[in-house]
Amino acid sequence: MLDPSRAKDTIAAIATPPGDGGVGIIRISGPLSREIAASLFDAASPSFTDFQPYRLHYGLMHDRNGQRLDDVLTAYMPAPNSYTGEDVIEINCHGGRAILGAVLEEILSKGARLAERGEFTYRAFMNGRMDLSQAEAVAEMIHAPTKAAMHLAQVKMSGLLGEKIKELKLRLEHLRAQLVIAVDFPEDELECLSPEELVTVSSDVRSEIETMLSAMDRTRAWREGALVVLAGRVNAGKSSLMNSLLGRNRAIVTDQPGTTRDYLEESVNLDGLTIRLTDTAGIRETDDAIEAAGLEMGRELMEQADLILFITDASAPVDDEVLDAVRPLDKAKTLVVLNKADLPGFDLTNGEPLTDLGVEAQTVSAKTGTGIDTLCDRIRDRVLQGAGQPDPDELAPNARQASVLNSAMQELMDLEADAMGGIPYDLLSVRLETACDTLAGITGEITSNEILNSIFDSFCIGK
């Protein structure tokens, strides 16, 4: 948990992912950053006297005994114009785990402490370098699964969401000021805001909030990836189809019923859209408790899915068990896959009882790859149905921000109902104040320590 009482400590951490690589970066932030780096750094240039801001200095990093650790490039970014708003040093080492660990150990021995999760970005927020919506966008940028998600995060990192929230708050605060005047000077002949005018302004603000919430729903697949669940009877070819879609063997394929007992999940990129393919246990009657639990888990996943691929063996007629399995499914998010087109008994008419239920069907052979490219295109189209490509400047809130916006919108709806119901202006003013304070939770102007800790604890150490 981030402790505000330790906000003046000098902190350090490895800022690049674990593992071996060409380059690894160690970041130091705080009042001792420059002093610590200078005590461990030997510049290659004889003219070097001190770190110059925003320049890379080449040299050697040594330990407390003067033993050489690595050739490095060191950059110094002075406060307040750094990522954290404090003095920051970044040391570019070779990316080996032993090298980075040894350099970090020396830095910590000089008076820095190991940074907590998200502490660099937390300090940037606390020092006014970014608002809370921008801080959250940093994490969204790091974890963006697609290029579109990356652009959506960049929009928020630029501060546009925070600016929009401040604009909406300003309009509501102007309304509140007019209500306060009416309450404080009831005897004066001042032009007073009518309930109808108040409702008009409030509903305009609410409409803009609704636009942002609809953008969240519309862009969810781009930001989070889409869940596509493979379902069907045992030996219909679900695992073979998953392997074919992935282009490699991930699921075990056998003639033995019940091979997939719970579920397997892998991701595939379909023209910039991340699809989370989930292969579930084959549908059949079973006395195996583990397999029965897997079937129940599969049903739950189908309820959560953006798209259900119901695979059936179309080399034989569809029976009542398959029809009974498809009937309760949401047809708007179900795509029947008529598999085994390579077998002699394959007949498109075998799938007609399923399409008669109102579901779309696609023909493939998971074994030979016939129809797989067409199926991939159709999966992508069905997942994005009605969504399209995100607008480059679209403001799409995350789940926490959406919850805050929904709360503010509900407060404004109650305000409008109270205004038209003749509730006194002083009570309406309280509702406006609550709506403004709620919106302030997005930018972090009014946010509890518990919420801040939950946000920054989701970051990696070093960011």
Disulfide bonds with the S-S distance in Angstrom:
none
